[in-house]
Amino acid sequence: MALVGGATAALVACGGSDTSTSAPSTATQASEVAVANAGEIADSPYRDGQYTAVGTYTTPGGKEEKIGVTVNLANSVITTFEVDTSLSDGLPQVFQNNVKEALISDNLVAGKSIDDLVISTMAGSSLSPWGFNDAIDQIKEQAKA
């Protein structure tokens, strides 16, 4: 079996020289799978594309901090993402960088459904994930089909 565009397609090996009765080519099968997947994609509650939002959270000292998040969506799945920690400085930026590194190293975002993504306390930070989740919620609103 081969994975084609998120769907599994059985590839049929054909032998002999009579092409009039052989199984469809791999390219034909891939096209058929793509057509079949079009219905799945149409059912996605989100439009494919790149989306950016700035999430916010409030520190115990009452200061509002910001964290930028950019995601690429395909069929409701985050294919790539970026976190911009330059919107804050000092200790909040340190915590945001720690969260950013943990999201990457632990593979917690890319390849996940945007609806299943909720980040909780991690990398010593309980507030930066709130900002990240706020940005993801904004992106869901932007991307609604």
MODELLER restraints for C-alpha pairs under 7 A, 6 or more apart:
rsr = mdl.restraints
at = mdl.atoms
rsr.add(forms.Gaussian(group=physical.xy_distance, feature=features.Distance(at['CA:1:A'], at['CA:8:A']), mean=6.64, stdev=0.5))
rsr.add(forms.Gaussian(group=physical.xy_distance, feature=features.Distance(at['CA:1:A'], at['CA:9:A']), mean=6.05, stdev=0.5))
rsr.add(forms.Gaussian(group=physical.xy_distance, feature=features.Distance(at['CA:1:A'], at['CA:10:A']), mean=4.87, stdev=0.5))
rsr.add(forms.Gaussian(group=physical.xy_distance, feature=features.Distance(at['CA:1:A'], at['CA:11:A']), mean=6.09, stdev=0.5))
rsr.add(forms.Gaussian(group=physical.xy_distance, feature=features.Distance(at['CA:2:A'], at['CA:8:A']), mean=5.92, stdev=0.5))
rsr.add(forms.Gaussian(group=physical.xy_distance, feature=features.Distance(at['CA:2:A'], at['CA:9:A']), mean=5.75, stdev=0.5))
rsr.add(forms.Gaussian(group=physical.xy_distance, feature=features.Distance(at['CA:2:A'], at['CA:10:A']), mean=6.56, stdev=0.5))
rsr.add(forms.Gaussian(group=physical.xy_distance, feature=features.Distance(at['CA:2:A'], at['CA:11:A']), mean=6.98, stdev=0.5))
rsr.add(forms.Gaussian(group=physical.xy_distance, feature=features.Distance(at['CA:3:A'], at['CA:9:A']), mean=6.46, stdev=0.5))
rsr.add(forms.Gaussian(group=physical.xy_distance, feature=features.Distance(at['CA:4:A'], at['CA:30:A']), mean=6.64, stdev=0.5))
rsr.add(forms.Gaussian(group=physical.xy_distance, feature=features.Distance(at['CA:5:A'], at['CA:34:A']), mean=6.95, stdev=0.5))
rsr.add(forms.Gaussian(group=physical.xy_distance, feature=features.Distance(at['CA:7:A'], at['CA:33:A']), mean=6.99, stdev=0.5))
rsr.add(forms.Gaussian(group=physical.xy_distance, feature=features.Distance(at['CA:9:A'], at['CA:33:A']), mean=6.90, stdev=0.5))
rsr.add(forms.Gaussian(group=physical.xy_distance, feature=features.Distance(at['CA:11:A'], at['CA:26:A']), mean=6.59, stdev=0.5))
rsr.add(forms.Gaussian(group=physical.xy_distance, feature=features.Distance(at['CA:12:A'], at['CA:23:A']), mean=6.48, stdev=0.5))
rsr.add(forms.Gaussian(group=physical.xy_distance, feature=features.Distance(at['CA:14:A'], at['CA:22:A']), mean=6.03, stdev=0.5))
rsr.add(forms.Gaussian(group=physical.xy_distance, feature=features.Distance(at['CA:14:A'], at['CA:23:A']), mean=6.20, stdev=0.5))
rsr.add(forms.Gaussian(group=physical.xy_distance, feature=features.Distance(at['CA:41:A'], at['CA:75:A']), mean=5.41, stdev=0.5))
rsr.add(forms.Gaussian(group=physical.xy_distance, feature=features.Distance(at['CA:44:A'], at['CA:75:A']), mean=5.72, stdev=0.5))
rsr.add(forms.Gaussian(group=physical.xy_distance, feature=features.Distance(at['CA:44:A'], at['CA:76:A']), mean=6.09, stdev=0.5))
rsr.add(forms.Gaussian(group=physical.xy_distance, feature=features.Distance(at['CA:45:A'], at['CA:144:A']), mean=5.84, stdev=0.5))
rsr.add(forms.Gaussian(group=physical.xy_distance, feature=features.Distance(at['CA:45:A'], at['CA:145:A']), mean=5.44, stdev=0.5))
rsr.add(forms.Gaussian(group=physical.xy_distance, feature=features.Distance(at['CA:46:A'], at['CA:76:A']), mean=5.80, stdev=0.5))
rsr.add(forms.Gaussian(group=physical.xy_distance, feature=features.Distance(at['CA:46:A'], at['CA:143:A']), mean=4.99, stdev=0.5))
rsr.add(forms.Gaussian(group=physical.xy_distance, feature=features.Distance(at['CA:46:A'], at['CA:144:A']), mean=4.45, stdev=0.5))
rsr.add(forms.Gaussian(group=physical.xy_distance, feature=features.Distance(at['CA:46:A'], at['CA:145:A']), mean=4.74, stdev=0.5))
rsr.add(forms.Gaussian(group=physical.xy_distance, feature=features.Distance(at['CA:47:A'], at['CA:143:A']), mean=5.31, stdev=0.5))
rsr.add(forms.Gaussian(group=physical.xy_distance, feature=features.Distance(at['CA:47:A'], at['CA:144:A']), mean=6.18, stdev=0.5))
rsr.add(forms.Gaussian(group=physical.xy_distance, feature=features.Distance(at['CA:47:A'], at['CA:145:A']), mean=5.13, stdev=0.5))
rsr.add(forms.Gaussian(group=physical.xy_distance, feature=features.Distance(at['CA:48:A'], at['CA:73:A']), mean=4.95, stdev=0.5))
rsr.add(forms.Gaussian(group=physical.xy_distance, feature=features.Distance(at['CA:48:A'], at['CA:74:A']), mean=4.72, stdev=0.5))
rsr.add(forms.Gaussian(group=physical.xy_distance, feature=features.Distance(at['CA:48:A'], at['CA:75:A']), mean=6.25, stdev=0.5))
rsr.add(forms.Gaussian(group=physical.xy_distance, feature=features.Distance(at['CA:49:A'], at['CA:72:A']), mean=5.51, stdev=0.5))
rsr.add(forms.Gaussian(group=physical.xy_distance, feature=features.Distance(at['CA:49:A'], at['CA:73:A']), mean=5.30, stdev=0.5))
rsr.add(forms.Gaussian(group=physical.xy_distance, feature=features.Distance(at['CA:49:A'], at['CA:74:A']), mean=6.81, stdev=0.5))
rsr.add(forms.Gaussian(group=physical.xy_distance, feature=features.Distance(at['CA:50:A'], at['CA:70:A']), mean=7.00, stdev=0.5))
rsr.add(forms.Gaussian(group=physical.xy_distance, feature=features.Distance(at['CA:50:A'], at['CA:71:A']), mean=5.65, stdev=0.5))
rsr.add(forms.Gaussian(group=physical.xy_distance, feature=features.Distance(at['CA:50:A'], at['CA:72:A']), mean=4.28, stdev=0.5))
rsr.add(forms.Gaussian(group=physical.xy_distance, feature=features.Distance(at['CA:50:A'], at['CA:73:A']), mean=6.30, stdev=0.5))
rsr.add(forms.Gaussian(group=physical.xy_distance, feature=features.Distance(at['CA:51:A'], at['CA:70:A']), mean=5.54, stdev=0.5))
rsr.add(forms.Gaussian(group=physical.xy_distance, feature=features.Distance(at['CA:51:A'], at['CA:71:A']), mean=5.47, stdev=0.5))
rsr.add(forms.Gaussian(group=physical.xy_distance, feature=features.Distance(at['CA:51:A'], at['CA:72:A']), mean=6.42, stdev=0.5))
rsr.add(forms.Gaussian(group=physical.xy_distance, feature=features.Distance(at['CA:51:A'], at['CA:139:A']), mean=6.06, stdev=0.5))
rsr.add(forms.Gaussian(group=physical.xy_distance, feature=features.Distance(at['CA:52:A'], at['CA:69:A']), mean=5.64, stdev=0.5))
rsr.add(forms.Gaussian(group=physical.xy_distance, feature=features.Distance(at['CA:52:A'], at['CA:70:A']), mean=4.21, stdev=0.5))
rsr.add(forms.Gaussian(group=physical.xy_distance, feature=features.Distance(at['CA:52:A'], at['CA:71:A']), mean=6.55, stdev=0.5))
rsr.add(forms.Gaussian(group=physical.xy_distance, feature=features.Distance(at['CA:52:A'], at['CA:139:A']), mean=6.56, stdev=0.5))
rsr.add(forms.Gaussian(group=physical.xy_distance, feature=features.Distance(at['CA:53:A'], at['CA:68:A']), mean=5.89, stdev=0.5))
rsr.add(forms.Gaussian(group=physical.xy_distance, feature=features.Distance(at['CA:53:A'], at['CA:69:A']), mean=5.55, stdev=0.5))
rsr.add(forms.Gaussian(group=physical.xy_distance, feature=features.Distance(at['CA:53:A'], at['CA:70:A']), mean=6.59, stdev=0.5))
rsr.add(forms.Gaussian(group=physical.xy_distance, feature=features.Distance(at['CA:53:A'], at['CA:135:A']), mean=5.11, stdev=0.5))
rsr.add(forms.Gaussian(group=physical.xy_distance, feature=features.Distance(at['CA:53:A'], at['CA:138:A']), mean=6.27, stdev=0.5))
rsr.add(forms.Gaussian(group=physical.xy_distance, feature=features.Distance(at['CA:53:A'], at['CA:139:A']), mean=6.12, stdev=0.5))
rsr.add(forms.Gaussian(group=physical.xy_distance, feature=features.Distance(at['CA:54:A'], at['CA:66:A']), mean=6.28, stdev=0.5))
rsr.add(forms.Gaussian(group=physical.xy_distance, feature=features.Distance(at['CA:54:A'], at['CA:67:A']), mean=5.52, stdev=0.5))
rsr.add(forms.Gaussian(group=physical.xy_distance, feature=features.Distance(at['CA:54:A'], at['CA:68:A']), mean=4.34, stdev=0.5))
rsr.add(forms.Gaussian(group=physical.xy_distance, feature=features.Distance(at['CA:54:A'], at['CA:69:A']), mean=6.23, stdev=0.5))
rsr.add(forms.Gaussian(group=physical.xy_distance, feature=features.Distance(at['CA:54:A'], at['CA:135:A']), mean=5.33, stdev=0.5))
rsr.add(forms.Gaussian(group=physical.xy_distance, feature=features.Distance(at['CA:55:A'], at['CA:66:A']), mean=5.62, stdev=0.5))
rsr.add(forms.Gaussian(group=physical.xy_distance, feature=features.Distance(at['CA:55:A'], at['CA:67:A']), mean=5.29, stdev=0.5))
rsr.add(forms.Gaussian(group=physical.xy_distance, feature=features.Distance(at['CA:55:A'], at['CA:68:A']), mean=6.24, stdev=0.5))
rsr.add(forms.Gaussian(group=physical.xy_distance, feature=features.Distance(at['CA:55:A'], at['CA:131:A']), mean=4.45, stdev=0.5))
rsr.add(forms.Gaussian(group=physical.xy_distance, feature=features.Distance(at['CA:55:A'], at['CA:132:A']), mean=5.77, stdev=0.5))
rsr.add(forms.Gaussian(group=physical.xy_distance, feature=features.Distance(at['CA:55:A'], at['CA:134:A']), mean=4.78, stdev=0.5))
rsr.add(forms.Gaussian(group=physical.xy_distance, feature=features.Distance(at['CA:55:A'], at['CA:135:A']), mean=4.05, stdev=0.5))
rsr.add(forms.Gaussian(group=physical.xy_distance, feature=features.Distance(at['CA:56:A'], at['CA:64:A']), mean=6.54, stdev=0.5))
rsr.add(forms.Gaussian(group=physical.xy_distance, feature=features.Distance(at['CA:56:A'], at['CA:65:A']), mean=5.54, stdev=0.5))
rsr.add(forms.Gaussian(group=physical.xy_distance, feature=features.Distance(at['CA:56:A'], at['CA:66:A']), mean=4.55, stdev=0.5))
rsr.add(forms.Gaussian(group=physical.xy_distance, feature=features.Distance(at['CA:56:A'], at['CA:67:A']), mean=6.41, stdev=0.5))
rsr.add(forms.Gaussian(group=physical.xy_distance, feature=features.Distance(at['CA:56:A'], at['CA:131:A']), mean=4.58, stdev=0.5))
rsr.add(forms.Gaussian(group=physical.xy_distance, feature=features.Distance(at['CA:56:A'], at['CA:134:A']), mean=6.56, stdev=0.5))
rsr.add(forms.Gaussian(group=physical.xy_distance, feature=features.Distance(at['CA:57:A'], at['CA:64:A']), mean=5.67, stdev=0.5))
rsr.add(forms.Gaussian(group=physical.xy_distance, feature=features.Distance(at['CA:57:A'], at['CA:65:A']), mean=5.47, stdev=0.5))
rsr.add(forms.Gaussian(group=physical.xy_distance, feature=features.Distance(at['CA:57:A'], at['CA:66:A']), mean=6.71, stdev=0.5))
rsr.add(forms.Gaussian(group=physical.xy_distance, feature=features.Distance(at['CA:57:A'], at['CA:127:A']), mean=6.62, stdev=0.5))
rsr.add(forms.Gaussian(group=physical.xy_distance, feature=features.Distance(at['CA:57:A'], at['CA:130:A']), mean=6.22, stdev=0.5))
rsr.add(forms.Gaussian(group=physical.xy_distance, feature=features.Distance(at['CA:57:A'], at['CA:131:A']), mean=5.11, stdev=0.5))
rsr.add(forms.Gaussian(group=physical.xy_distance, feature=features.Distance(at['CA:58:A'], at['CA:64:A']), mean=4.40, stdev=0.5))
rsr.add(forms.Gaussian(group=physical.xy_distance, feature=features.Distance(at['CA:58:A'], at['CA:65:A']), mean=6.02, stdev=0.5))
rsr.add(forms.Gaussian(group=physical.xy_distance, feature=features.Distance(at['CA:65:A'], at['CA:88:A']), mean=6.12, stdev=0.5))
rsr.add(forms.Gaussian(group=physical.xy_distance, feature=features.Distance(at['CA:66:A'], at['CA:87:A']), mean=5.70, stdev=0.5))
rsr.add(forms.Gaussian(group=physical.xy_distance, feature=features.Distance(at['CA:66:A'], at['CA:88:A']), mean=6.07, stdev=0.5))
rsr.add(forms.Gaussian(group=physical.xy_distance, feature=features.Distance(at['CA:66:A'], at['CA:131:A']), mean=6.71, stdev=0.5))
rsr.add(forms.Gaussian(group=physical.xy_distance, feature=features.Distance(at['CA:67:A'], at['CA:84:A']), mean=6.01, stdev=0.5))
rsr.add(forms.Gaussian(group=physical.xy_distance, feature=features.Distance(at['CA:67:A'], at['CA:85:A']), mean=5.55, stdev=0.5))
rsr.add(forms.Gaussian(group=physical.xy_distance, feature=features.Distance(at['CA:67:A'], at['CA:87:A']), mean=6.11, stdev=0.5))
rsr.add(forms.Gaussian(group=physical.xy_distance, feature=features.Distance(at['CA:67:A'], at['CA:131:A']), mean=6.06, stdev=0.5))
rsr.add(forms.Gaussian(group=physical.xy_distance, feature=features.Distance(at['CA:67:A'], at['CA:132:A']), mean=6.56, stdev=0.5))
rsr.add(forms.Gaussian(group=physical.xy_distance, feature=features.Distance(at['CA:68:A'], at['CA:83:A']), mean=5.58, stdev=0.5))
rsr.add(forms.Gaussian(group=physical.xy_distance, feature=features.Distance(at['CA:68:A'], at['CA:84:A']), mean=4.55, stdev=0.5))
rsr.add(forms.Gaussian(group=physical.xy_distance, feature=features.Distance(at['CA:68:A'], at['CA:85:A']), mean=6.54, stdev=0.5))
rsr.add(forms.Gaussian(group=physical.xy_distance, feature=features.Distance(at['CA:69:A'], at['CA:82:A']), mean=5.75, stdev=0.5))
rsr.add(forms.Gaussian(group=physical.xy_distance, feature=features.Distance(at['CA:69:A'], at['CA:83:A']), mean=4.68, stdev=0.5))
rsr.add(forms.Gaussian(group=physical.xy_distance, feature=features.Distance(at['CA:69:A'], at['CA:84:A']), mean=6.17, stdev=0.5))
rsr.add(forms.Gaussian(group=physical.xy_distance, feature=features.Distance(at['CA:69:A'], at['CA:132:A']), mean=6.91, stdev=0.5))
rsr.add(forms.Gaussian(group=physical.xy_distance, feature=features.Distance(at['CA:69:A'], at['CA:135:A']), mean=6.17, stdev=0.5))
rsr.add(forms.Gaussian(group=physical.xy_distance, feature=features.Distance(at['CA:70:A'], at['CA:81:A']), mean=5.42, stdev=0.5))
rsr.add(forms.Gaussian(group=physical.xy_distance, feature=features.Distance(at['CA:70:A'], at['CA:82:A']), mean=5.09, stdev=0.5))
rsr.add(forms.Gaussian(group=physical.xy_distance, feature=features.Distance(at['CA:70:A'], at['CA:83:A']), mean=6.52, stdev=0.5))
rsr.add(forms.Gaussian(group=physical.xy_distance, feature=features.Distance(at['CA:71:A'], at['CA:78:A']), mean=6.23, stdev=0.5))
rsr.add(forms.Gaussian(group=physical.xy_distance, feature=features.Distance(at['CA:71:A'], at['CA:80:A']), mean=5.74, stdev=0.5))
rsr.add(forms.Gaussian(group=physical.xy_distance, feature=features.Distance(at['CA:71:A'], at['CA:81:A']), mean=4.24, stdev=0.5))
rsr.add(forms.Gaussian(group=physical.xy_distance, feature=features.Distance(at['CA:71:A'], at['CA:82:A']), mean=6.52, stdev=0.5))
rsr.add(forms.Gaussian(group=physical.xy_distance, feature=features.Distance(at['CA:72:A'], at['CA:78:A']), mean=5.64, stdev=0.5))
rsr.add(forms.Gaussian(group=physical.xy_distance, feature=features.Distance(at['CA:72:A'], at['CA:79:A']), mean=5.53, stdev=0.5))
rsr.add(forms.Gaussian(group=physical.xy_distance, feature=features.Distance(at['CA:72:A'], at['CA:80:A']), mean=5.31, stdev=0.5))
rsr.add(forms.Gaussian(group=physical.xy_distance, feature=features.Distance(at['CA:72:A'], at['CA:81:A']), mean=6.32, stdev=0.5))
rsr.add(forms.Gaussian(group=physical.xy_distance, feature=features.Distance(at['CA:73:A'], at['CA:79:A']), mean=5.86, stdev=0.5))
rsr.add(forms.Gaussian(group=physical.xy_distance, feature=features.Distance(at['CA:76:A'], at['CA:113:A']), mean=5.62, stdev=0.5))
rsr.add(forms.Gaussian(group=physical.xy_distance, feature=features.Distance(at['CA:76:A'], at['CA:114:A']), mean=5.92, stdev=0.5))
rsr.add(forms.Gaussian(group=physical.xy_distance, feature=features.Distance(at['CA:77:A'], at['CA:111:A']), mean=5.96, stdev=0.5))
rsr.add(forms.Gaussian(group=physical.xy_distance, feature=features.Distance(at['CA:77:A'], at['CA:112:A']), mean=5.43, stdev=0.5))
rsr.add(forms.Gaussian(group=physical.xy_distance, feature=features.Distance(at['CA:77:A'], at['CA:113:A']), mean=4.25, stdev=0.5))
rsr.add(forms.Gaussian(group=physical.xy_distance, feature=features.Distance(at['CA:77:A'], at['CA:114:A']), mean=5.78, stdev=0.5))
rsr.add(forms.Gaussian(group=physical.xy_distance, feature=features.Distance(at['CA:78:A'], at['CA:109:A']), mean=6.80, stdev=0.5))
rsr.add(forms.Gaussian(group=physical.xy_distance, feature=features.Distance(at['CA:78:A'], at['CA:110:A']), mean=5.27, stdev=0.5))
rsr.add(forms.Gaussian(group=physical.xy_distance, feature=features.Distance(at['CA:78:A'], at['CA:111:A']), mean=5.47, stdev=0.5))
rsr.add(forms.Gaussian(group=physical.xy_distance, feature=features.Distance(at['CA:78:A'], at['CA:112:A']), mean=5.68, stdev=0.5))
rsr.add(forms.Gaussian(group=physical.xy_distance, feature=features.Distance(at['CA:78:A'], at['CA:113:A']), mean=6.19, stdev=0.5))
rsr.add(forms.Gaussian(group=physical.xy_distance, feature=features.Distance(at['CA:78:A'], at['CA:114:A']), mean=6.17, stdev=0.5))
rsr.add(forms.Gaussian(group=physical.xy_distance, feature=features.Distance(at['CA:79:A'], at['CA:110:A']), mean=5.20, stdev=0.5))
rsr.add(forms.Gaussian(group=physical.xy_distance, feature=features.Distance(at['CA:79:A'], at['CA:111:A']), mean=5.44, stdev=0.5))
rsr.add(forms.Gaussian(group=physical.xy_distance, feature=features.Distance(at['CA:80:A'], at['CA:110:A']), mean=5.37, stdev=0.5))
rsr.add(forms.Gaussian(group=physical.xy_distance, feature=features.Distance(at['CA:81:A'], at['CA:110:A']), mean=6.67, stdev=0.5))
rsr.add(forms.Gaussian(group=physical.xy_distance, feature=features.Distance(at['CA:83:A'], at['CA:100:A']), mean=6.36, stdev=0.5))
rsr.add(forms.Gaussian(group=physical.xy_distance, feature=features.Distance(at['CA:85:A'], at['CA:93:A']), mean=5.95, stdev=0.5))
rsr.add(forms.Gaussian(group=physical.xy_distance, feature=features.Distance(at['CA:85:A'], at['CA:96:A']), mean=6.07, stdev=0.5))
rsr.add(forms.Gaussian(group=physical.xy_distance, feature=features.Distance(at['CA:85:A'], at['CA:97:A']), mean=6.47, stdev=0.5))
rsr.add(forms.Gaussian(group=physical.xy_distance, feature=features.Distance(at['CA:95:A'], at['CA:125:A']), mean=5.78, stdev=0.5))
rsr.add(forms.Gaussian(group=physical.xy_distance, feature=features.Distance(at['CA:95:A'], at['CA:128:A']), mean=6.71, stdev=0.5))
rsr.add(forms.Gaussian(group=physical.xy_distance, feature=features.Distance(at['CA:96:A'], at['CA:128:A']), mean=5.58, stdev=0.5))
rsr.add(forms.Gaussian(group=physical.xy_distance, feature=features.Distance(at['CA:98:A'], at['CA:123:A']), mean=5.69, stdev=0.5))
rsr.add(forms.Gaussian(group=physical.xy_distance, feature=features.Distance(at['CA:99:A'], at['CA:122:A']), mean=6.40, stdev=0.5))
rsr.add(forms.Gaussian(group=physical.xy_distance, feature=features.Distance(at['CA:99:A'], at['CA:123:A']), mean=5.54, stdev=0.5))
rsr.add(forms.Gaussian(group=physical.xy_distance, feature=features.Distance(at['CA:102:A'], at['CA:123:A']), mean=6.51, stdev=0.5))
rsr.add(forms.Gaussian(group=physical.xy_distance, feature=features.Distance(at['CA:103:A'], at['CA:109:A']), mean=6.42, stdev=0.5))
rsr.add(forms.Gaussian(group=physical.xy_distance, feature=features.Distance(at['CA:118:A'], at['CA:133:A']), mean=6.25, stdev=0.5))
rsr.add(forms.Gaussian(group=physical.xy_distance, feature=features.Distance(at['CA:119:A'], at['CA:129:A']), mean=5.63, stdev=0.5))
rsr.add(forms.Gaussian(group=physical.xy_distance, feature=features.Distance(at['CA:119:A'], at['CA:133:A']), mean=6.50, stdev=0.5))
rsr.add(forms.Gaussian(group=physical.xy_distance, feature=features.Distance(at['CA:120:A'], at['CA:126:A']), mean=6.98, stdev=0.5))
rsr.add(forms.Gaussian(group=physical.xy_distance, feature=features.Distance(at['CA:120:A'], at['CA:129:A']), mean=5.79, stdev=0.5))
rsr.add(forms.Gaussian(group=physical.xy_distance, feature=features.Distance(at['CA:121:A'], at['CA:129:A']), mean=6.39, stdev=0.5))
